[in-house]
Every structure is written in C-alpha cells, then in structure tokens.
Amino acid sequence: MAWSQQEVRELKEGRYMLIDEEPCRILSIQMSKPGKHGEAKARIDAVGLFDERKRSVVFPVTHKVQVPMIGKRSAQVLSFTASEVQLMDLENYETFVLPLEADLQGQLSPGAEVQYLDAMGKRRIMRK
C-alpha cells in the first residue's frame, strides 16, 4: 500500500494528499466554521507533483483522505540525451530512465547526483 489515511483537520500546508488518484502538494487550507445544521468544511488548494496541475477540493474536516507515501531519494546521472536522463539509485543501485524536464536542461552532467521523488509508482527529478 502506497498511502495512508488522515482526517482533513490533520493536514498541513506543504504536506501531501491524493486528489483524483494524483499525489498533490497542499498549497493552502481554509477552514470554515460549523453552521447551524452542518459541520466545519475545509477548502484545500493543491498542485500535482507529476503533472503540475492545480486542484481544489472541499471536504468536511472529519472526512478521511488518502495521504501518499513519498520517497525522496538520491540518484547518480549515468547518461542523458536531449529528452531523457538515465539514473542509478544510490541505495539499491536500480537504473531507470526519466524524461528530462526543460528547467533541468543544461544543468546535468554524467556522474552528478540528483534528488528525485518516488510516489505511487511514478518518479520525477526534484533538483540537482
């Protein structure tokens, strides 16, 4: 299982949650007060880790949401082309290929160490 459950009231900005089966980083949380016949609600604005899309959801504060287990790992650059980079994980020596994002172009060199995110079976280079 690549996720756990938490109540909405326990979430914090900068943490992660699943929205539409996509791991997202929480940008902001606004809580409303309970009404006469209802419970307090929370509006959560988040951005997808892998697709960079903004998402907003509204839940009661007692609602349980899925929180993904996100691994922040290190890898060494083995080689790269104009569109993809081959990496080797520094813990288990697994090699894999990821697409080379535009903002990283020209910043990578073979042998360099990078950080990457690993969540829900997807990977993405975080920073050099």
C-alpha positions in Angstrom: 0.0 0.0 0.0 1.5 3.3 -1.1 -0.7 5.6 1.0 -2.2 6.0 4.5 -5.4 7.8 5.7 -5.7 11.0 7.7 -8.5 13.3 8.7 -8.7 16.6 6.8 -8.3 18.5 10.1 -4.8 16.9 10.5 -3.5 18.1 7.1 -1.0 21.0 6.9 0.3 23.2 4.1 3.3 21.8 2.3 2.3 18.2 3.0 0.8 15.8 0.5 -2.6 14.2 -0.3 -4.2 12.3 -3.1 -6.7 14.2 -5.3 -8.1 12.2 -8.3 -5.5 9.5 -7.7 -2.7 12.0 -8.2 -0.2 12.8 -5.4 -0.5 16.6 -4.7 1.4 19.1 -2.5 -1.0 21.2 -0.4 -0.7 24.9 -1.1 -3.3 26.3 1.2 -6.1 25.2 3.5 -9.0 27.4 4.5 -11.3 26.1 7.3 -14.9 27.4 7.7 -16.8 27.5 11.0 -19.5 24.9 11.6 -23.0 26.1 10.7 -26.3 25.6 12.5 -27.0 22.2 10.8 -23.6 21.2 9.4 -20.1 20.7 10.3 -17.0 22.7 9.5 -15.6 22.4 6.0 -12.1 22.7 4.6 -11.2 24.1 1.2 -7.8 22.7 0.0 -5.8 24.1 -2.9 -3.1 21.8 -4.1 -0.8 21.2 -7.1 0.0 17.8 -8.7 3.6 16.5 -8.1 3.9 14.9 -11.5 1.5 16.9 -13.8 1.8 20.4 -12.1 -2.0 20.9 -12.4 -3.7 23.0 -9.7 -6.6 21.3 -8.0 -9.2 22.4 -5.3 -11.4 20.3 -3.2 -13.8 20.9 -0.3 -14.3 18.3 2.4 -15.8 18.2 5.9 -13.0 18.4 8.4 -13.8 14.9 9.8 -13.5 13.4 6.3 -10.7 10.9 5.8 -8.4 11.4 2.8 -5.6 9.4 1.4 -2.0 10.6 2.0 0.6 9.2 -0.3 3.9 7.8 0.9 6.5 9.9 -0.9 10.1 8.8 -1.0 12.8 11.5 -1.5 15.8 9.6 -2.8 19.2 10.3 -4.4 20.5 9.1 -7.7 23.5 9.4 -9.9 23.2 10.6 -13.5 24.6 7.8 -15.8 23.8 9.4 -19.2 21.4 11.8 -20.8 20.0 12.8 -24.2 18.0 15.8 -25.2 14.8 14.3 -24.0 15.6 11.8 -21.2 18.1 11.0 -18.5 19.3 7.6 -17.2 19.7 7.5 -13.4 21.0 4.9 -10.9 19.5 4.9 -7.4 22.3 5.3 -4.8 20.7 3.0 -2.2 19.6 -0.1 -4.2 21.6 0.6 -7.5 18.5 0.3 -9.6 18.8 2.0 -13.0 15.9 3.7 -14.7 15.1 6.4 -17.3 13.1 9.6 -16.7 12.1 12.4 -19.1 14.4 15.4 -19.0 12.4 18.4 -17.9 13.1 21.8 -19.6 14.2 23.5 -16.5 17.0 20.9 -15.9 18.3 21.1 -19.5 22.0 22.0 -19.5 22.3 21.6 -15.7 23.0 17.8 -15.6 26.3 16.1 -16.3 27.2 12.4 -16.1 28.3 11.4 -12.6 26.3 14.3 -10.9 24.0 13.5 -8.0 20.3 14.5 -8.1 17.3 14.2 -5.8 14.1 12.6 -7.1 10.6 11.9 -5.8 9.2 8.4 -5.8 5.4 8.1 -5.2 2.6 5.9 -6.4 4.9 4.1 -8.9 5.9 7.4 -10.5 9.2 9.2 -10.4 10.4 12.8 -11.0 13.7 14.6 -10.6 13.3 17.2 -7.9 16.5 19.2 -8.0 20.2 18.9 -8.9 
